[in-house]
Structures are given as C-alpha cells and as structure tokens.
Amino acid sequence: MIDLTINEEQRERTVQRARERDIIIPTFAQMRNPELIPDKVKEELKDIGLWDITSRNLFRITWKNEPVEHGGGFNGVNYVELPKSLTGVDARIIALVGKWFPTGSHKVGATFGCLVPRLVTGQFDPTYHEAVWPSTGNYCRGGAYDASLLACDSIAILPEGMSQERFDWLSKVAGETIATPGSESNVKEIYDKVWELREERENVFVFNQFDEFGNHLWHYNVTGHAMEEVLGIEMGPDDNYHGVALTSGSSGTLGCGDYLKEIFPNSRIAVGEALQCPTLLENGFGAHRIEGIGDKHVPWIHNVRNTDMVIAIDDNAVVNLARLFNEPAGRQYLIDKGVPQDLVCQLDFMGFSCIANVLMSIKYAKYYELDENDIVLTVFTDSMELYQSRLKEMHEEFGEYTEMDAARHHARYLKGVTPNYLLDLNFEAKRRIHNLKYYTWIEQQGKELEELNTQWSDKSYWDGYHQQVDDMDELIKDFNDRVGLL
C-alpha cells in the first residue's frame, strides 16, 4: 500500500505554501472526468497556455484536453486510429495521444501520482525537501514540471545521451539537472546517482518511477478509464478488444492493461523492449536508441504475472521510421501509397517510443492473426517535438531524405514487419522475468525478498494499491479545503 500517513506539522506548512502560491490540486476523479472541475478553474484556463508554468495547469493533467496550445477547454479522450494503409494489418490499432498534456507527454500524470499523495499527507514538505526525479527522459521532465506547479524544488536525473531538447527544457524548469553516464538503457547509473544524493543531502526525497506505485496507480485509474471510454465509442456489436501493446519503460503505463483485464478478462498485455537490449526476452544487455524505454532491469511496479507477451523492436526500425513519418519526401511517399493525408499530418504525434508501440501493435496483430473486428490499444507517450535534434543529426549523417530512402524504409521497416523476436508467455516464462527483479531490487536497492514473493503469489497485493484512489481523493479534497481557495 502507498503510505498515506499524515504528518500534521509538515502538512500545515504545505497548506500555507499552497495558500501563498495559489495552488489547488485536482482529484483523480477530475482527471478522469474534467466535467467535475470547478467553473472558476475552467474560466482561468481560457487565458493559460498548455505548457505554461502555472498551478492551474495541474487541471490539464488529463487525456481530455482540447487539442490546442493555448486557452483550451476539455473534450473527449484524444486518440487516433491507424488505418490499414499505414499498418498493413486488418486489426484496428487505436492510440491515445499524449501530445496534448502539459510538457507534451503523459508523464505529468505519472509524476502527479507519485508526488501528490506525499504532498497532501505532509510527508513531503515543499519548504524543506527537494524532489528527485530519476529518469530516462520524460519522467524527470514531468516531475520537474509538476514540482514547479506545486511550488517544490526539484532535481532531474537523466542519461547524458538523451535528446538535447530534454536538457534545454529542463534548464528552464528544474532546479538542478544531473546528467549520468550512458544513454537510454543505462538505468543503474541513474540509481547510483540517487544513492550518492541520499548520502550527500539530508533533504532529498526520491520519486523513483520504477518503484513508485503512484506511477502504476495513475495509469491504472486514469489511462485505464480513458481507454475504456475509447472502447465504448469505437467497439461495435461484432468487435473484440484483444489487448494493449506498450513498451516497458518504467512499466507504469502497463497499469492501464491491468484495469482493462478486470473488464475484459480474456484481453492481453504485451510489453515491448529494444531488440538491442532484450532484457525480458533473453535476460540480455546492450544499448539502444529508443528514447523512453530504459532497460537492463525489470521495474518493481511491473505486474509480470499479468503480462502475456514480450515483443522486441529493432531500434533501426524506429529511427528510420521517424524519418519516413516526418521528412517531406517520406510523408509524400506515404500519401502516394494511399495513407490519408490528414493522418500523415498527424504522424508527428509519435516520438520514438510511440513508433515502437505502433510496431509492437503490428507484430501483435500479425502473431494472433487478428482481423478487422479486433482492436489493439496503445499509447503515443510524447511527440516529435522532443526529437527534432535527432532528425537533424540523421540528416547531417545520411544526407537529404529522398523518395528512394522512403521506399526502402517503408518496405523494410513497416510493410516488412514480421512476428519475430517475441515470446508468448507461459507460466514458467512469466516467473523467470519476475525473478529478474531480484538482482536490481533486492541485491542493489534494498527491497525485501518477502515483498518480491508476495508480488508474484498474492493478487491482493496489486488490488490493494488499486483501491487507494478514493482515499487519495478524500485527502486531496481535505487539503484543498484547508487551503481555502475554492
């Protein structure tokens, strides 16, 4: 269970800080259903940009923002369905779009789920603590953003090999940014830096996305409900929701699959990783270029026993499809091949990990031989706004992107997708992957072996977390009442 013990003295200081900084905190219910947001807040949002550093943007931590950059209200869930002309499969692949969150990524939700319970209980004191956000990219951006909105000091930690856009943005928002050695798959180096900070500073409060259940819980409760709504809109009487396909990363987003399995017990959860670092598939190692899906370990919050398939994606496919989807010659080639122009104009909704999610979904559909009545769900975590420097680097290395390049990449990496480098998990394979947690979390990070075993053997372990949302909402409401701004 997430600790919701109240520290009265620190909570009172936090209430005072919120009152001084004009902070009102949304509930999980309001993030699921923005119709519940007070009219006073909706009116204020009409004059606020989507990425503005203002506490009212806490209410834009939802899948239902109007898709505009300034002054937007709320509508239904932002999602897009990818046509067969693009995917090459009959199955209906539908993706929730994360571009319309503040910071352009749904990670502001994951970090909200981690920080706010500690804040409203008084466990985290913004007048004393610094919030530490260890990450491979978007999570520390989301953490620094939420911390700024909640008047908290923050420290962002991410590998030095991540895209320059991330560092440029963090330099303006995070109190401190620390670059660790390596690239996307160098997660242990991030953990090592966290231990150094704990030893050096008494006031650090670490929100590790890989073991913070607020991350899992936010996606279970908010993303899961958003997906349920999309299915309610899109599923006809003959349609079948088959499963969700998502790259691992912190495993937080996989929580939505846990939620959907409760409604659709026969549905599946497929988890993806880079072929160049096949940790789940082959207990492997390596480095890769799919920013946003850190590897070489199994996150503590990954409910492995509820996972049905592992799919590995070649990072060469991802980076080359990024060019196909965004270079003018690539887009024109897709239009000439029959992909609707309005859809082609939305392909920049996909950052690197999103492209991997789409390739996973295609492999999933081909493996299970899905037809036009089967639906596969996935997520566009971020957009190409954070990868323009990568496109520039590839342009400088490989030259102008031509129609011939587009033809090669389309044939090899999109139409040529085959259901290889995947594993349909049986009981033994699931247990093998779960046991990999031991090396990171018991040996290195000091977790208890008893809890590791309970994660595997006792379903109520996960149910207990899922049932805490109502308690959190009551704490948030009580906190707002004490602040007195509504």
N, C-alpha and C positions, 0 to 999 in steps of 0.2 A: 504493500500500500504506500502511496505517496504520503509523506509525513505532513499532516495538516495541524500539528500542534501550534498553538498560539503563543507568541512571545509578546505579552501585553506592552511592556516598556518600549520595545523596538517598533511594535505596530503603531503606537501612539506617535512616535517620531515620523513614521512613514505617512500616517494620516495628515500630519501637519505639513509635511513636504508636498503631498498631493494637493492640499488646500492652497498652499502658496503658489504652486505651479499649474493650477487649474486642470488637474488630472481627474478624469472619470474613466473607469475601467469597464469595458464591455463584458458581458457574461458569455459563456459558451452558447447559451440559447440564442443570444442576439447574433452571434457569429453564424449560427446555423440559419437563423431567420431574421434578417435585418428589419423586417416589419416591426419587430419589438423594440427597435432603437428609439429613444425619445425624440420627438419632433424638434426639440431645441437643438439636439446634436445634428440631425439631418439638415437643418437650416444653416448651421455653421459650416457644414461640409461643402455647401454651394460655393464658398469662396476659398476653398483649400485645394491645392494640387495633390495628386495621388502620392507623390514621393516627399511631400513637404514634412519637415521635422516639426510636427505639432501633435500634441497629445490626442487631439480629436481623430487623427488617423488610426488610432487604435481600433476605431469602429469600422475601419476598412479592412480589417483582418477577416476576410470572408471571401468565398468563391463567387459572391453575387454582386460585386461592384459593377456599376455601369462602365463599359469599356471605353473610358475617356481619360485623358491625362489630368484634367483639372475640373473641379466642381461637380463631379458626377454623383449621382444618387445610387440606387440599388435596383437590380433586376433579378432575373433568374440566374441559375448557375452558368458561368462562362465555360462553354465546351465546343468542340468541333468534331465532326465525323469525317474520317478519311475515306475517300472513295476508292473503289477497286482500281480505277485508272491510275492511282498512285501506289497502292499497296500490292496489287496483283492478286489479292485473295477475295473470295466471296464474303467472308466473315465481315461483320460490321465492327470496325475499330473506332472507338469513341474516346476522346481525350479531354479531361478537364484542363483548362488553360490557366496557368499561374502568372502570366504576364500582368494581369490586372490587379495583383496585390501591390501594396507599397513595397518598394525595392525591386519590383518585377519578379518576385519569387514567393512561393507559398511558405518559405522557411520562416517568415514573420509569424506564421501560425504556430509552427513547431516551437519556436523560442518563447512565444507567449505562453504556451502550455507548460514550459519549464519555469519561467521567471515569475509569472503572476501568482501561482499558489504560494510561493515563498514570500512574495511581497505582501499579500493581503493577510497572511498569518503573522507577519512581523519577523519571520526567520531571516529574511534578507532586509538589511537596514540600508536604504539608499544614502543615508547621511554618513555611513561608515564603510560599507562594503564596496568592493569593485567586482562587477560581474565578468567572469572569464568565460569566453566562448571558444572552445577548441573546435576546429572545423577544417573541412577541405574546401571551403569557399562560401556558399550561400548561407549556411547556418550562422557563421560569425557575422555576416552582413545583417541577417535578420535579427540576431541578438543585439548587435550594436544599435540598430535602428530602434527596436523595442525599448532598449535601455534608455536611449535618448528621449523617447517619448514619455518614459516613466521617470525621468529625472534621475537616472542611475549612471554612475561611471562604469565604463566597460573596457575590457581588454580583448581584442580579437587575435586569435592564433590561427594561422593557415600556412600551408607549404609555400615556399618561395617560388615554386614553379607554376603557380596558378596564374590565371589571366591578369594582365595589368589593370584592366577595368576594375577588378575587385579591390586592388590595392589603392587605386586612385580614389575610389568612392569611400573606402574605409578611412583614408587620411582626413576626410572632412567630417566623419561621423563618429568613429570610435575614439575613445580617449587615448588608446595606445594600440598599435598593431605590431605583432611579432611574427616574423617570417621564419618558419622552421625548415630544415634541410629537406630536399627532395621535391616530389611532385604529388600528384593525386593519391597514389597508393601508399605514401609514407605516413601512415597514421600513428605508428608507435612513436615517431619523433615528436608528434604533437603531444601525446601523453607524457613523454619525458619532460617536455617544457612545462606542462601543467604541474608535475611534481616539483620541478625547480621553483615555480612561483609559490607553491604552497610552503616550501621551506624558507623562502626569502621574505614573504609578506604575510602578515597575520590577517589582513583584511580581505583576502581574495575569497570569492565564493564561486566555485566552478559549476558551470552548467554544461555538462558533457553530453552532447546529443546522442552519443552511442549507448549511454546507460541511464539517461533521464526519461522516466516513464511519462512525463508530461508531453514529450515529443510523440510517443506512440498514442497517448490518450487523445491529443488534439486531432490527429488524423483519424483515429477510430471514430471519434464523435462528430467532427465537423466535415472532414473529407468523406467519410463513410456515408453520412447523411446526404451530402451533395451528390454522390454517385447514385444513391437510392432514388433521389429526385430525378436525375437524368434518366434512369431506367424507367421510372414511372411515365416519363414523357415519350421515350423512344420505343419501348417494348410493345409490340403488337401481340395479338392473341396467340400467334404461332411462333413468337420469338422466344429465345432462350438466352439468359445471361449465363455465359460459360465460365468466365473468370477474369481476374485482373493480372496484368503483367507490368512489373515495376522493377527498375534497378534497385539494388540494395541500399547503397549509401549508408545512412545511419539506421536503416530499416524502419524509421518512424512512419513513413508513408504506407508501409505494409499493414499498418493498423486498420486502414480502410477495408482491406481484404478480410480481416478478422470480423469486422462489423457485417460485411455483406454475406459472409458464410453463415451468420446467425439467421439471416433472412432467406438465403438461398443455400441450403446445406450441401447441395451437390456441386456448388461452384468451387473453383480452384484459385490458388495463389501461386503465381510464377514469379520467381525472384531472379534478377539479372546481375551480371558482373562482366568485367572485361576479359576477353579471351587471353589477353597478355598477362593477366593476373588472376588465374582461375582458382580462387581460394575455396569456394563452396563446391565447385565441380571436381577439383583434383587435389585439394589441400596444397595448392601451388603458391607461387610467388612471382614477382616481377614488377614492372612499371607500365603504366598505360596513359592514354591521353583523353579519356572520357571524364572531363572535369565534373565532379559532383557525385561520384560513386566510389569513395575510398574503400580500399581492400586490405588483404592480408590479415583479416580477423573477422569474427562473427560478432556483430553488436549484441550487447547484453539484452537489449529490448527486442530482439528478433524472436518471435514466437515460431521457432523452427518446426515444431511438431504440427503446426497448422499450415506449413508450406508444402506445396505439391510438386513443384518443378524448379530446376535451376537451368538457366539459359545463359550461355556466354556469347558476348558480342565482340567482334573484331573492331578494335579502335580505328583501324584504317577505314572501315566502312563508315564510321561516324564522322570522321573529319572530312572525308571526301564527299559524303552526302551533304555536309554543311555547306560545301562549295556549290554543289548541284542545286541546293534549295535557295541559295542566296545570291550567287553570281548572276548577272543579267543573262548570259548565254545559257546557264543552267535552267533558269526559270522559263526562258523562251523554248528550250528543248522540251520541257515538261508540258507546256501548253500545246506544242506541236504534237505531242504524244497523246493528247486528249484529256489531260488533267485540267479541270475547270480553272479559269483564270482567277476567279475570286478566291479559290483555295490556294493557288500558287502565291497569291499576295499575302497569305497568312502563314506561309511556311517559316517566316522569321519568328513565329511564336515558339519555335523549338530551339532551345540551346542544345549543347552536346548530349547531356544525359537524356533529354527528351527524344532526340533522334534514336538513341539506344533503346528507349522504351518502345518506340514505334517498331524498330527491327525485332525486338523481343515479341511484340504482339503478332507480327507477321509469322515469325517462326512458330509461335504457339498455335496460330490458326492452321498452319500447314501440318504441324505434327498431329493435331487432333482432327484433321480433315474437316474443318468447320465449314458450314455453308452460310447462305445469305440470311438465315434465321438465327444465327449465333452471334452474340455480342461479346466483345472483349473490351474491357475498360483499361485505360492507362492515364497518365498524368504528364502534362507539359510543366515541369518544375519551374523553368525560367525561360528566357528568350535569348535571341542572338545579340541583344543589347550588350551582353557581358562577354561577347566573343569576337567583337569586331577586330581586335588586335590579332587574334588567331587567323582570321581571314586575310588580314594584311600580311602576316608572316608567310602564309602559304602562297600568296600572290607574289611575294618577293622571291620565294624559293623556287616555285614552279612556273612562274610567268603568268601571262594573261590566260584566263579561263576561256576555253574555246568550245565550240559545238562538239568537236571530237572528244574533248575531255568529258563533256556532259554525257555523250553517248556511252563512253566506256564506264563511267561511274554508275549511270542508270542501269546498264546491263549487268554489271558485276555486283554492285552492292545493294541494288533494290530489287530488280526483277530476278536476279540470281540468288536471292535468299533461299537457303535450304534449311530444313530442320535438323541441323547437325550441332555438335558441341552443346548438347542439352542432356538433362537427366530427369526422367520421370521418377520421382522419389518414392521408394518403398519405405517401410518402417525402419529397416536397417540403415538406409542411406540418410534418413532424417536424423537418426540417433548419432550417426558419425558426424554430421555437420554440427549438431547441438554440442557434442563433446569437444569440438574445436574451441568453444568458448573458454574451456578450462585454461588454456595456455595464456590467453590475454587477461582474463578477468580474475582468475584465482591466483595464478602464479605471479602476474605482473601488477595487477591493480587492487589486490587485497579483498576481493569479494569472497563470500562464504560458499564452500562446496555444498552445504546443505541447501542453500537457495538455488544453486545451479540445478541440483537434482529435483527440487520442487518445481522449477520452471518446466521440466520435462514431464513429471509424473502427475501433477495436480492442476487440472483445468481451472480450479477456483483461484489459483494464483493470478491468472490473467483476468478472470471475471472480476476479481476484487478491484483491480485498477479501473476497469471499465465502469464500475458502479460508483466511482467517486465524483463524477461530473456534477451531479446535483448538489453534493456537499460543497464543491468548489464554487458553484454559482451562488449558493447562500452566503459564503464567505465574501465573495465579490460584492454582492448586494449590501451586506453589512458594512463593508469597508466604504463603499460609496455613500451610504447613509451617514457614516461618521465624518466623512469629508464634507458633505453637505452642499454640494454644488448642483445637485439635481432638484 
